[in-house]
């Protein structure tokens, strides 16, 4: 046993009143330290130190041991290491002597905080000697954060360890060091993540230390995983990392766990997991995937699940998670059988609501109906069950009944009355559906979309009608097929059945069946042997222009040689034109007109000019034609090019001309401009509005594939003209990427809908 206090020649009874006063003064100092600067309470600490020294306590009087610990801790906290050292010299000089003569294990267990703080003080005061190094090595081998250390400053102790790492780590056995870091992490968690104290930022320095030392590979990989966890614990403490990032690192530690490592440090690993899960305040949406990954990693091996399953169950807080809208976590607990039968019954409403929120409405319905059957249904149960009947199962009458029951139980909640009114409107809407569907089929979709609808009807009865089947049976592919299906579904002409696939609604289906094999009355007028007809194009340049326009406007009709009186309303334009111009209009045509297949209105016209437009009367006629188009509001794009211009160059010139026109009218907000812009695909003309940057793509890629695969990614490049992303990856992960390529592309498309294609390349 160490003689902690100075012996006084006059030993006697402990003066309890004095002891009480000292404690009270210390508490006042601790409170004062929150409001004063570093040196403002140094004087008071010194006075209290002297007062303790003067007490006539015997060697065995441990009454002041705790007070001494607190006084040292307070001195370290205000960074007055000279003052802290003076407390040792005045009150517990025996501790300082032990650093020189050696510390016995029972002495270490008696006063661990004094020894650890003594090492920290020696380092920062600059009095470190070989004796302190030996003491440190011995204490690290005995270290167990659960045995004392109440008054140890963990922050400064960690800084001391890092700054002297090369000195002590070169001597200490790696297995002992491994055990220390696991125990230290367990020990420091509460201090860094729960106790709100001001500490000097240290994460950045510790991260650099971790990065450098990891390269040396002196310790096991899992020890470095513990260090990485510590980096993020410091990050959360300093508010430069978020909790989800910290929990992901916990998941990586668990994912890479070995049976040998877990057996060595089982108790402390369980404690780390338990503390983190208890302190974690999950966020709606983002934390759901973190929790799911934790579950997946935890169940990878039986020995891992054995260690972490119990702390996981203890850390689950259904009520708190539900209250903070972490419905995904609540649902995950239900789906992974992480709660008891008693909790399933106690939180049945919370589970039902959360399951619905994550899309598992069938299971939510079962729980709400269970509450009905067991007589526990309140107004919210009836309302939520009504929402499922109405929005998911389309049982409008049943839904109406549930909403009315909810209103009867709680007439003051406006939501229930609103749901009743919305359901009544849906019932009326449903009754009018057949007429609405027929109107949409004949008036709101174009010929191609109608053709797809007929194909779906023909395929019914031949198995489940899938997108794959439609691609094989029609000329519609990929995104264009999806677009047409979306349009049909939006107009309620088709719907998707989980068993049958795409199905045409009854009203339209009956109409199609009436016309699926129509009778055609036909008459063929036989011609004689005369050849009194001619091609519509005379020159190769005209044919090339026609082909370019068809390629650039694939979803429109491209008509050559359109009479102006066919595409311009003569009755309306008459008052704006002089008689000679009007007379010319009846005779003139435009070389090409682009026609909207939905409204059959022209959206653009093109005129191929030549040198003949430079001489009369063609020159005057060109002026008249310009005036006609100007007054009509219909755009006319004139192009002039030599016959020697190749196809690709011509296509590019037309693209640029059209692009200039699109950009020019994009500033206007009138209905006609909106109609024209809506019918044109800007991307075909090099206009991209929602193309992600390479940096945004890299962020999404990391989020989708994780750090390991992202680390194997060389670069991501964007072809802005064609909206194509190329991801260059190392050959070492080629097999992994190829196995999940389609799934990865789909996830990227979901995040960046402006992309036309994602290409993987290997290096």
C-alpha positions in Angstrom: 0.0 0.0 0.0 1.3 3.4 -0.9 1.6 6.1 1.8 -0.3 8.7 -0.2 -0.3 11.6 2.2 2.6 13.3 4.1 2.9 12.1 7.6 2.5 14.8 10.2 4.3 14.5 13.5 1.1 15.1 15.3 -1.2 12.2 14.1 -4.7 12.1 15.3 -8.3 11.8 14.4 -9.5 12.9 11.0 -11.1 16.3 11.1 -14.3 15.5 9.2 -15.5 19.1 9.1 -12.3 20.2 7.4 -12.6 17.3 5.0 -16.1 18.4 4.1 -15.0 22.0 3.6 -12.2 20.8 1.2 -14.7 18.8 -0.8 -17.1 21.7 -1.0 -14.3 24.1 -2.1 -13.2 21.5 -4.8 -16.8 21.3 -6.2 -16.9 25.1 -6.4 -13.6 25.1 -8.3 -15.0 22.5 -10.7 -18.0 24.6 -11.4 -15.9 27.7 -11.7 -13.7 26.0 -14.3 -16.6 26.1 -16.7 -16.7 29.8 -16.6 -13.1 31.0 -16.3 -10.1 30.7 -18.5 -7.2 28.3 -18.0 -5.2 30.3 -15.6 -8.0 32.0 -13.7 -8.5 29.2 -11.2 -4.8 28.1 -10.9 -4.4 30.2 -7.8 -7.4 28.7 -6.1 -6.2 25.2 -7.0 -2.8 25.9 -5.4 -4.5 27.3 -2.3 -6.6 24.1 -2.0 -3.5 22.0 -2.6 -1.8 23.7 0.3 -4.8 23.3 2.5 -5.0 19.6 1.9 -1.2 19.3 2.7 -1.7 20.9 6.0 -4.4 18.5 7.2 -3.3 16.3 10.0 -4.2 13.0 8.3 -2.6 9.6 8.9 -1.0 7.6 6.2 -3.9 5.2 6.1 -6.4 8.0 5.8 -7.8 7.6 2.3 -10.4 10.4 2.8 -8.4 12.7 0.5 -7.4 10.2 -2.2 -10.5 11.0 -4.3 -10.0 14.7 -3.7 -6.4 14.5 -4.8 -7.4 12.7 -7.9 -10.0 15.4 -8.7 -7.5 18.1 -8.0 -4.9 16.6 -10.4 -7.6 16.1 -13.1 -8.7 19.7 -12.8 -5.1 20.9 -13.1 -4.6 18.8 -16.2 -7.9 20.0 -17.6 -6.8 23.7 -17.5 -3.4 22.6 -19.0 -1.4 23.7 -15.9 1.0 20.7 -15.8 3.4 22.5 -13.4 0.5 22.9 -11.0 -0.6 19.3 -11.5 2.9 18.1 -10.7 3.0 20.2 -7.6 -0.1 18.4 -6.3 1.9 15.1 -6.5 4.9 16.7 -4.7 2.8 18.2 -2.0 0.2 15.5 -1.3 1.3 12.2 -2.9 5.1 12.2 -3.3 5.0 8.4 -2.9 3.5 8.2 -6.4 6.4 10.1 -7.9 8.8 7.8 -6.1 7.1 4.7 -7.5 7.9 5.9 -11.0 11.6 5.6 -10.1 11.5 2.5 -7.9 8.8 0.5 -9.8 5.1 0.1 -9.4 3.6 -3.0 -7.9 0.4 -4.4 -9.4 -1.6 -3.9 -6.2 -0.4 -0.3 -6.0 -1.5 0.2 -9.7 -5.0 -1.1 -8.8 -5.2 1.2 -5.7 -4.5 4.4 -7.7 -4.7 3.9 -11.5 -5.8 7.5 -12.2 -2.8 9.0 -10.3 -0.3 6.8 -12.2 -1.8 7.5 -15.7 -2.1 11.2 -15.0 1.4 11.2 -13.7 2.6 9.8 -17.0 0.6 12.5 -19.0 2.0 15.3 -16.7 5.6 14.1 -17.1 5.2 14.1 -20.9 3.7 17.6 -21.2 5.8 19.1 -18.4 8.9 17.9 -20.2 10.4 15.8 -17.4 10.0 12.4 -19.1 12.8 9.9 -18.2 13.6 6.3 -18.8 11.8 5.4 -15.5 8.6 6.9 -16.9 8.9 4.8 -20.1 9.3 1.6 -18.0 6.3 2.6 -16.0 4.3 3.2 -19.1 5.2 -0.2 -20.6 4.2 -1.9 -17.4 0.9 0.0 -17.0 -0.1 -0.7 -20.6 0.2 -4.4 -20.0 -2.1 -4.1 -16.9 -4.5 -1.6 -18.5 -8.2 -2.2 -18.0 -10.4 0.8 -18.2 -13.0 -0.8 -16.0 -10.8 -0.8 -13.0 -10.7 2.8 -11.9 -9.4 5.7 -14.1 -12.4 7.8 -13.1 -10.4 10.9 -12.9 -8.0 10.3 -15.8 -7.9 12.8 -18.7 -8.3 10.4 -21.6 -7.7 13.1 -24.2 -4.3 14.1 -23.0 -3.4 10.5 -22.2 -4.1 9.6 -25.9 -2.1 12.6 -27.1 0.9 11.5 -24.9 0.6 8.0 -26.3 0.7 9.2 -29.9 3.5 11.6 -29.4 5.7 9.0 -27.7 4.5 6.1 -29.9 7.7 5.3 -31.6 9.5 5.2 -28.3 7.2 2.7 -26.5 5.8 0.7 -29.4 9.2 -0.5 -30.5 9.6 -2.2 -27.1 6.1 -3.4 -26.2 4.9 -6.8 -27.5 2.3 -6.3 -30.3 -0.2 -8.6 -28.7 -0.1 -6.5 -25.5 -0.5 -3.4 -27.6 -3.4 -4.9 -29.5 -5.2 -5.7 -26.2 -4.5 -2.1 -25.0 -6.0 -0.4 -28.0 -9.2 -2.5 -27.8 -9.5 -1.7 -24.1 -8.7 2.0 -24.6 -11.4 2.4 -27.2 -13.9 0.7 -24.9 -12.7 3.0 -22.1 -12.8 6.3 -23.9 -16.2 6.0 -25.7 -18.4 7.6 -23.0 -15.9 10.4 -22.5 -15.8 11.4 -26.1 -19.4 10.7 -27.2 -21.5 11.3 -24.1 -19.7 13.7 -21.8 -19.8 17.1 -23.3 -16.4 18.6 -22.5 -14.2 21.0 -24.3 -11.2 19.3 -25.8 -8.5 20.4 -28.2 -9.1 19.0 -31.7 -7.1 15.9 -32.2 -8.8 13.8 -34.9 -6.8 15.2 -37.8 -3.5 14.4 -36.0 -4.6 11.0 -34.9 -5.9 10.2 -38.5 -2.5 11.1 -39.9 -0.8 8.9 -37.2 -3.1 6.0 -38.0 -2.5 6.3 -41.8 1.2 6.4 -41.4 1.4 3.5 -38.9 -1.0 1.3 -40.9 1.4 1.3 -43.8 4.1 -0.2 -41.6 1.8 -3.2 -40.8 3.4 -3.9 -37.4 0.0 -4.7 -35.8 -2.8 -6.9 -37.0 -5.3 -5.6 -39.5 -8.1 -5.7 -37.0 -6.1 -3.5 -34.6 -5.9 -0.9 -37.3 -9.7 -1.3 -37.8 -10.0 -0.4 -34.1 -7.8 2.7 -34.7 -10.0 3.6 -37.6 -13.0 3.4 -35.3 -11.2 5.7 -32.9 -10.6 8.2 -35.7 -14.4 8.4 -36.2 -15.1 8.5 -32.5 -12.9 11.6 -32.3 -14.6 12.9 -35.5 -18.1 12.7 -33.9 -16.8 14.2 -30.7 -15.3 17.2 -32.7 -18.4 17.3 -35.0 -16.5 16.7 -38.2 -17.9 13.2 -38.8 -21.5 12.1 -38.4 -22.8 9.1 -36.5 -23.7 7.1 -39.6 -20.0 7.3 -40.7 -18.9 6.0 -37.3 -21.4 3.1 -37.4 -20.3 2.2 -40.8 -16.7 1.8 -39.4 -18.1 -0.3 -36.6 -19.7 -2.5 -39.4 -16.3 -2.8 -41.1 -14.7 -4.0 -37.9 -17.4 -6.6 -37.4 -17.3 -7.6 -41.1 -13.6 -8.4 -40.9 -13.7 -10.0 -37.5 -11.7 -13.2 -37.0 -12.5 -15.9 -34.4 -9.1 -15.5 -32.8 -9.4 -11.8 -32.4 -13.0 -12.1 -31.0 -12.0 -14.7 -28.5 -9.2 -12.6 -27.2 -11.2 -9.4 -26.8 -14.8 -10.6 -26.6 -15.8 -8.8 -23.5 -14.5 -5.4 -24.7 -15.8 -5.8 -28.2 -19.3 -6.5 -26.8 -19.0 -3.4 -24.7 -17.9 -1.2 -27.6 -20.8 -2.4 -29.7 -23.2 -2.0 -26.8 -22.1 1.6 -26.0 -22.1 2.7 -29.6 -25.6 1.3 -30.3 -26.9 2.9 -27.0 -25.4 6.3 -27.8 -26.3 6.2 -31.5 -29.1 8.6 -32.5 -30.1 7.3 -35.9 -31.4 9.6 -38.6 -34.5 8.8 -40.7 -33.7 7.3 -44.1 -29.9 7.3 -44.1 -29.4 5.2 -41.0 -31.6 2.4 -42.3 -28.9 1.2 -44.7 -26.3 1.5 -42.0 -28.4 -0.7 -39.6 -29.1 -3.2 -42.4 -25.4 -3.5 -43.2 -24.6 -4.0 -39.5 -27.1 -6.9 -39.3 -25.7 -8.4 -42.4 -22.1 -8.2 -41.2 -23.1 -9.5 -37.8 -24.7 -12.6 -39.2 -21.8 -13.4 -41.5 -20.3 -15.9 -39.1 -21.8 -17.8 -36.1 -19.0 -16.6 -33.7 -19.7 -13.0 -34.7 -23.4 -13.3 -34.1 -22.7 -14.9 -30.8 -20.7 -11.9 -29.6 -22.9 -9.1 -30.9 -26.4 -10.4 -31.0 -27.1 -9.7 -27.3 -25.7 -6.1 -27.3 -27.7 -5.5 -30.4 -30.9 -6.6 -28.8 -30.1 -4.5 -25.7 -29.4 -1.4 -27.8 -32.7 -1.6 -29.8 -35.1 1.1 -28.7 -38.3 0.7 -30.6 -40.2 3.5 -28.9 -37.4 6.1 -29.3 -36.7 5.1 -32.9 -40.4 5.3 -33.8 -40.7 8.7 -32.1 -37.7 10.0 -34.1 -39.3 8.7 -37.4 -36.6 6.0 -37.9 -39.3 3.7 -39.3 -36.8 1.8 -41.4 -34.9 0.6 -38.3 -38.2 -0.3 -36.5 -39.2 -2.4 -39.6 -35.8 -4.0 -39.8 -36.0 -5.1 -36.2 -39.4 -6.8 -37.0 -38.2 -8.4 -40.3 -35.0 -9.7 -38.7 -36.7 -11.2 -35.6 -34.7 -8.9 -33.2 -37.6 -8.4 -30.8 -39.4 -10.6 -28.4 -43.0 -11.8 -28.7 -43.9 -9.5 -25.8 -42.4 -6.5 -27.7 -44.2 -7.5 -30.9 -47.5 -7.2 -29.1 -46.6 -4.1 -27.1 -45.4 -2.2 -30.1 -47.8 -3.7 -32.7 -49.0 -0.3 -33.9 -45.4 1.0 -34.2 -44.4 -2.0 -36.2 -47.4 -1.8 -38.5 -46.9 1.9 -39.2 -43.1 1.4 -39.9 -43.7 -1.7 -42.1 -46.1 0.4 -44.2 -43.6 3.2 -44.4 -40.9 0.9 -45.9 -43.3 -0.6 -48.5 -44.3 -3.8 -46.7 -48.0 -2.8 -46.6 -49.2 -6.4 -46.7 -47.6 -7.2 -43.3 -48.7 -3.8 -42.0 -52.3 -4.7 -43.0 -52.0 -8.0 -41.1 -51.0 -6.2 -37.9 -53.8 -3.6 -38.2 -56.3 -6.4 -38.7 -54.8 -8.2 -35.8 -55.5 -5.2 -33.6 -59.1 -5.2 -34.9 -59.5 -8.8 -34.0 -58.1 -8.4 -30.5 -60.2 -5.4 -29.7 -57.3 -2.9 -29.6 -58.2 -0.8 -32.6 -58.3 2.9 -32.1 -59.0 5.7 -34.6 -55.5 5.7 -36.1 -55.7 1.9 -36.7 -59.0 2.3 -38.6 -57.6 5.2 -40.6 -54.3 3.5 -41.5 -56.1 0.3 -42.5 -58.4 2.4 -44.7 -55.4 3.9 -46.4 -54.1 0.4 -47.3 -57.6 -0.7 -48.6 -57.9 2.5 -50.7 -54.4 3.1 -52.0 -52.9 -0.4 -52.2 -55.8 -2.8 -52.7 -58.2 -0.4 -54.4 -61.1 -1.6 -52.1 -62.7 1.8 -52.0 -65.9 0.8 -50.2 -64.0 -1.1 -47.5 -61.7 1.9 -47.1 -64.6 4.3 -46.7 -66.0 2.1 -44.0 -62.7 2.2 -42.0 -62.4 6.0 -42.4 -66.0 6.4 -41.1 -65.2 4.2 -38.0 -62.1 6.4 -37.4 -64.1 9.6 -37.5 -66.7 8.1 -35.2 -64.0 7.3 -32.6 -62.2 10.7 -33.0 -64.5 13.3 -34.6 -62.1 16.2 -34.0 -59.3 14.9 -36.2 -59.7 16.6 -39.6 -57.6 14.0 -41.4 -60.3 11.4 -41.1 -62.9 13.6 -42.7 -60.5 14.5 -45.4 -59.9 10.9 -46.2 -63.6 10.3 -46.3 -64.1 13.0 -48.9 -61.1 11.9 -51.0 -62.4 8.3 -51.0 -65.8 9.5 -52.1 -64.2 11.4 -54.9 -62.2 8.3 -55.9 -65.4 6.2 -56.0 -66.9 8.7 -58.4 -63.7 8.9 -60.4 -63.6 5.1 -60.6 -67.2 5.0 -62.0 -66.1 7.5 -64.7 -63.0 5.5 -65.6 -64.2 3.6 -68.6 -65.2 6.8 -70.5 -61.9 8.4 -69.4 -59.9 5.4 -70.7 -61.6 5.4 -74.0 -61.1 9.2 -74.5 -57.4 8.8 -73.7 -57.0 5.9 -76.1 -58.5 7.7 -79.0 -57.5 11.3 -78.2 -54.4 11.5 -76.0 -51.9 8.9 -77.2 -50.2 8.8 -80.6 -50.1 6.0 -83.1 -47.0 4.3 -81.8 -48.3 4.2 -78.2 -51.6 2.8 -79.5 -49.7 0.2 -81.5 -47.9 -0.9 -78.3 -51.3 -1.1 -76.5 -52.6 -3.5 -79.2 -49.4 -5.6 -78.9 -50.0 -6.0 -75.1 -53.6 -7.1 -75.8 -52.4 -9.7 -78.3 -49.8 -11.1 -75.9 -52.3 -11.5 -73.1 -53.0 -15.2 -72.5 -49.5 -16.2 -73.7 -47.9 -15.9 -70.3 -46.9 -13.0 -68.2 -46.5 -9.9 -70.4 -43.1 -8.4 -69.4 -40.9 -5.7 -70.8 -38.6 -8.4 -72.2 -41.5 -10.1 -74.0 -42.6 -6.7 -75.5 -39.1 -5.9 -76.7 -39.0 -9.3 -78.5 -42.5 -8.8 -80.0 -42.3 -5.1 -81.1 -39.7 -2.6 -82.4 -39.8 -0.7 -79.1 -36.7 -1.0 -76.9 -35.2 0.1 -73.7 -36.0 3.5 -72.4 -38.3 4.3 -75.3 -40.4 1.3 -74.4 -40.5 2.4 -70.8 -41.6 5.8 -71.8 -44.5 4.5 -73.9 -45.6 2.1 -71.1 -45.4 4.9 -68.6 -47.7 7.0 -70.8 -50.2 4.2 -71.2 -50.2 3.6 -67.5 -50.6 7.3 -66.7 -53.7 7.4 -68.8 -55.0 4.2 -67.0 -55.1 2.3 -70.3 -52.9 -0.4 -68.9 -51.9 -1.6 -65.5 -49.3 -4.0 -64.1 -50.5 -7.2 -62.4 -47.9 -9.2 -60.4 -49.1 -12.4 -62.0 -50.1 -11.4 -65.5 -47.7 -8.6 -66.1 -49.0 -5.7 -68.3 -52.8 -5.9 -68.8 -55.0 -3.7 -71.0 -58.0 -2.2 -69.1 -61.3 -3.9 -69.8 -62.9 -1.0 -71.7 -60.1 -0.5 -74.1 -59.5 -4.2 -74.4 -63.0 -4.7 -75.6 -62.6 -2.0 -78.1 -59.4 -3.5 -79.4 -61.0 -6.9 -79.7 -63.7 -5.4 -81.9 -61.1 -4.0 -84.3 -58.2 -6.5 -83.9 -59.1 -8.1 -87.3 -61.2 -5.5 -89.1 -62.9 -6.1 -92.5 -61.5 -3.9 -95.2 -63.4 -2.7 -98.2 -60.9 -2.1 -100.9 -60.8 -1.3 -104.6 -57.7 -1.4 -106.7 -57.5 1.0 -109.6 -55.3 -0.7 -112.2 -53.0 1.6 -114.1 -51.9 1.2 -117.7 -48.3 1.0 -118.9 -47.7 4.8 -118.8 -45.0 6.1 -116.5 -46.3 9.5 -115.8 -45.0 9.9 -112.2 -41.7 11.1 -110.8 -39.5 10.9 -107.6 -40.2 13.5 -104.9 -36.5 14.3 -104.7 -34.3 15.3 -107.6 -30.9 15.8 -105.9 -28.8 13.7 -103.6 -28.4 16.7 -101.2 -32.2 16.8 -100.7 -32.2 13.1 -99.9 -29.4 13.6 -97.4 -31.2 16.4 -95.7 -34.4 14.3 -95.5 -32.4 11.4 -93.9 -30.8 13.8 -91.4 -34.1 15.2 -90.3 -35.6 11.7 -89.9 -32.6 10.8 -87.7 -32.8 13.9 -85.6 -36.6 13.8 -85.2 -37.3 10.1 -84.9 -40.5 10.6 -82.9 -42.0 13.1 -85.4 -43.4 13.0 -88.9 -41.1 14.5 -91.5 -43.0 15.6 -94.6 -41.3 17.0 -97.7 -42.7 19.6 -100.1 -45.5 20.7 -97.7 -47.9 23.3 -99.2 -48.0 26.4 -97.0 -51.8 26.4 -97.1 -51.8 23.0 -95.5 -49.7 23.9 -92.5 -50.7 27.6 -92.0 -54.3 28.6 -91.2 -55.3 30.7 -94.2 -58.4 32.2 -92.5 -56.4 33.5 -89.6 -53.4 34.8 -91.5 -55.3 36.5 -94.3 -55.6 39.9 -92.6 -51.8 40.1 -92.0 -50.7 39.6 -95.6 -50.8 41.8 -98.7 -52.8 40.4 -101.6 -49.7 39.5 -103.6 -48.1 37.7 -100.6 -51.3 35.8 -99.9 -51.5 34.8 -103.6 -48.0 33.5 -103.4 -48.8 31.5 -100.3 -51.4 29.5 -102.1 -48.8 28.4 -104.6 -45.7 28.0 -102.4 -44.5 25.0 -100.4 -41.7 24.5 -97.8 -39.1 21.9 -98.4 -39.6 20.0 -95.1 -42.0 20.3 -92.2 -41.6 18.5 -88.8 -45.0 17.4 -87.4 -45.9 16.5 -83.8 -47.4 13.0 -83.8 -49.6 13.8 -80.8 -51.3 17.0 -82.0 -50.3 16.8 -85.7 -49.3 20.4 -85.5 -46.1 21.6 -87.2 -43.3 22.5 -84.9 -40.4 23.4 -87.3 -39.9 23.8 -91.0 -36.7 23.7 -93.1 -35.9 25.3 -96.4 -32.9 24.2 -98.5 -31.5 27.3 -100.2 -29.3 27.4 -103.3 -27.8 30.0 -105.5 -31.1 30.3 -107.3 -32.5 32.3 -104.3 -30.0 35.1 -105.1 -31.7 36.0 -108.4 -35.2 37.3 -109.3 -38.0 36.3 -109.0 -36.7 33.7 -106.5 -35.1 36.3 -104.3 -38.5 38.2 -103.9 -40.3 35.0 -103.3 -37.9 34.1 -100.5 -38.7 37.5 -98.9 -42.5 36.7 -99.2 -42.0 33.3 -97.7 -40.1 34.7 -94.8 -42.9 37.2 -94.1 -45.5 34.5 -94.2 -43.6 32.4 -91.6 -42.9 35.4 -89.5 -46.6 36.3 -89.4 -47.8 32.7 -88.8 -45.4 32.2 -85.8 -44.2 28.9 -87.3 -40.4 28.7 -87.2 -38.5 28.4 -90.5 -34.8 27.4 -90.6 -33.1 28.1 -93.9 -30.0 26.1 -94.7 -27.6 26.5 -97.6 -24.8 24.0 -98.3 -22.9 22.8 -101.2 -23.7 19.3 -102.8 -20.2 18.1 -101.8 -21.0 18.4 -98.0 -21.0 14.9 -96.5 -23.8 13.4 -94.5 -22.1 13.7 -91.1 -21.2 17.3 -91.6 -24.7 18.2 -92.8 -26.2 16.4 -89.7 -23.9 18.5 -87.4 -24.9 21.8 -89.2 -28.6 21.0 -88.8 -28.1 20.1 -85.2 -26.4 23.4 -84.5 -29.0 25.4 -86.3 -31.8 23.7 -84.4 -29.8 24.0 -81.1 -29.6 27.8 -81.6 -33.3 28.0 -82.2 -34.1 25.9 -79.1 -31.8 28.0 -76.9 -33.4 31.2 -78.4 -37.0 30.3 -77.6 -36.2 28.6 -74.2 -36.4 32.0 -72.6 -40.1 32.4 -73.4 -42.8 30.9 -71.2 -45.9 31.0 -73.5 -47.9 27.9 -74.2 -46.9 27.5 -77.8 -43.2 27.7 -76.9 -43.8 25.1 -74.1 -45.5 22.8 -76.7 -42.7 23.0 -79.1 -40.0 22.4 -76.4 -42.0 19.5 -74.9 -42.0 17.7 -78.3 -38.3 18.1 -79.0 -35.6 16.1 -77.2 -32.9 18.7 -76.4 -30.2 16.0 -75.8 -30.3 15.1 -79.5 -29.0 18.6 -80.2 -26.3 18.7 -77.6 -28.4 20.5 -75.0 -28.0 18.9 -71.6 -29.7 20.2 -68.5 -29.4 17.4 -66.0 -26.1 15.8 -66.8 -24.1 15.1 -63.6 -20.5 16.2 -63.2 -17.7 13.7 -62.9 -17.3 14.6 -59.2 -21.0 13.9 -58.6 -20.7 10.6 -60.4 -17.8 9.6 -58.3 -19.6 10.4 -55.1 -22.6 8.3 -56.2 -20.3 5.5 -57.3 -18.7 5.4 -53.9 -22.0 5.3 -52.2 -23.3 2.4 -54.4 -20.2 0.1 -54.4 -18.5 1.0 -51.1 -15.0 2.0 -50.3 -13.3 -1.2 -51.5 -14.5 -1.1 -55.1 -14.3 2.7 -55.2 -10.6 2.4 -54.3 -10.1 0.2 -57.3 -11.7 2.8 -59.6 -9.2 4.7 -61.8 -11.5 7.5 -63.0 -14.9 8.5 -64.3 -15.3 10.5 -67.5 -18.3 12.1 -69.1 -19.2 12.4 -72.8 -21.4 15.4 -72.5 -22.5 15.4 -76.1 -24.0 11.9 -75.8 -24.5 11.9 -72.0 -22.4 8.7 -71.6 -20.5 8.0 -68.4 -17.4 5.8 -68.7 -16.1 4.2 -65.4 -12.6 2.9 -65.6 -11.8 0.1 -63.1 -8.8 -2.1 -62.4 -8.8 -5.6 -63.8 -8.6 -7.1 -60.3 -12.3 -6.5 -59.7 -13.6 -7.1 -63.2 -15.3 -10.3 -62.4 -17.2 -8.8 -59.4 -18.3 -5.8 -61.5 -19.4 -7.9 -64.5 -21.6 -10.1 -62.3 -23.6 -7.1 -61.0 -23.2 -4.7 -64.0 -26.8 -4.4 -64.8 -27.8 -3.8 -61.2 -25.1 -1.1 -60.8 -26.2 0.7 -64.0 -29.8 0.7 -62.7 -28.7 2.3 -59.4 -26.7 4.9 -61.3 -29.6 5.7 -63.6 -31.9 6.1 -60.6 -29.6 8.8 -59.2 -28.7 10.5 -62.5 -31.6 10.3 -64.9 -29.9 12.5 -67.4 -27.5 9.7 -68.4 -28.1 7.8 -71.6 -25.5 5.1 -70.9 -23.0 3.8 -68.4 -19.9 2.0 -69.8 -17.4 0.0 -67.8 -13.8 -0.2 -69.0 -10.9 -2.0 -67.5 -7.3 -1.1 -66.8 
